[in-house]
Amino acid sequence: MSASSNAPSAGATAPQAPVLSASVVAPPRRTAKPPGPCAMVIFGAGGDLTKRLLVPALYNLSHTGLLPEKLALVGVDLVKQDASTWAGNLRGMLQSFVGNPASESRIDAIDEKAWSHLTDGMSTVQGDLNDSGLYERLRDHLHEVARTQGTDGNILFYLAVADRFFAPIIEQLGHAGLLAQNEGEDGRRRWRRVVIEKPFGHDLDSARNLNKRIRACLEEEQIYRIDHFLGKETVQSILAFRFANGLFEPIWNRDRIDHVQITVAETVGVERRGKFYEHTGALRDMVPNHVFQLLAMVAMEPPAGFDARAIRNRKGDVFTSLCSVSPEDVVRGQYGPGTLLGHDVPGYRTEPDVAPDSQTETYVAMRLSIDNWRWAGVPFYLRTGKRMSCRMTEIAIRFKPAPTAPFEATDVASLPPNWLVLHIQPDEGISLQFEVKRPGPVVDLAAVRMAFHYRDWFPHEPNVGYETLLYDVMMGDQTLFNRGDTVEETWRVVQPVLDAWESAAPLHLPNYAAGSDGPHAADQLLEREGRRWRKVELEAAADPNAGPSG
Ligand code: BG6
């Protein structure tokens, strides 16, 4: 993660119409340089994550010159396949992104030079993840790779496998001597880093246990607990918005902010992940990880610097101050059949690998409090669900109303509030809703929106969301990765709800239709405090005629 960003040139004004070329943006003040040599070992080489996200991200890095000059990709999988078969499969997936507007990567054509740079030295090792013999073969292979491909003995292990394998793989790597960061003959230390995918634990106890097991083999500085939401540009830029502008920070507190709403709405159902999702559910899948990361970015205190230690300390403070959530402040839901974007879609209980009487939640909404000086008394409302009316992630900050309204026939209560909305996806940007006078002889007020869209100011770069994260691991920058103690804190916050649900009587599910905005009970969660959710709609900021929300 870089501490400075492309800034609009001094004096540049926001566009009237959303067509601004990158020419009004000053050139970058800092440019990234490629990391040093390394081998990257992917456990789960034939899996979906590797094909859909990791390798396309590596390709994008290669295309932009941000892969190590000497990189050896090593795939580990149960299924036997040689390097050229593996490369062929990966290329097939990448090819499907070319010219595909539905793909987030939106590659125009595969650049052969970038592809060869990524795949020329690739190799595979086959074996069962529970078999110690695999790790011995891997050690010998990596020794050979370092000797023949100039990777200097630096190794990044990426665990793109089911979570039950995380601890066993790390322990086996430890036994095989693959995690020791020894000095080479040249006196330089060979680094060994391990990237652990989500889910990191299933509850507080399992997260503690996993931390304990992996810390017995690794130093914390070798562990990269990934949350792919932190790879999203708009999530990272929340910090720049808050701390590179003097304007907002003075009003970013309980004196001026009434409440915060965080929405992560998805249109997809459980897809082919019924087996995983049945014992996970929306709360575990999204809240202590992705949604809490958004919350931390909004709620943290200014860090002393933009380095990993400073940022992770301040984020850690937020999680420590988050009050454990009370089960009465949480609503869960499950989608039934419905209509979404003009198509009939089935209910959750008839999806593949889902029990016909499943009690698993596909939607969760909750109210949270942060017990610190800045946020005391300011509720944070979070909601996330599958099969909602549109795909939209936003953080909406509602400001307190004006103290008086010296306008004829207007009382304070009827003034719409100011909303500042950070639009995370899909239409990334920031919008501010405020009151103006309607043109005409009488003083009449209207709510309007001022909107900034990233796409109007910055050229689109193909990106699947893992580029920055992979680059950072190779650079040894842990800023965007979760520390062990903070992961445990996030589970601590939701554990009372997990416990309560475990022993609760079965609910009447489903309780919201696919294509709707979630269960009615979620509305009541806010109504009981005189508030209401913003509409789940696509990028309200894009259409000033759409009228105010909330
Ligand atoms: C994953 C969850 O971590 O994040 C999925 O397991 C969810 O259930 C996904 O759909 C959302 O991520 P994104 O980047 O598509 O918004």
Boltz pocket constraint, residues with backbone or C-beta under 6 A from the ligand:
constraints:
  - pocket:
      binder: B
      contacts: [[A, 198], [A, 266], [A, 268], [A, 285]]
      max_distance: 6.0
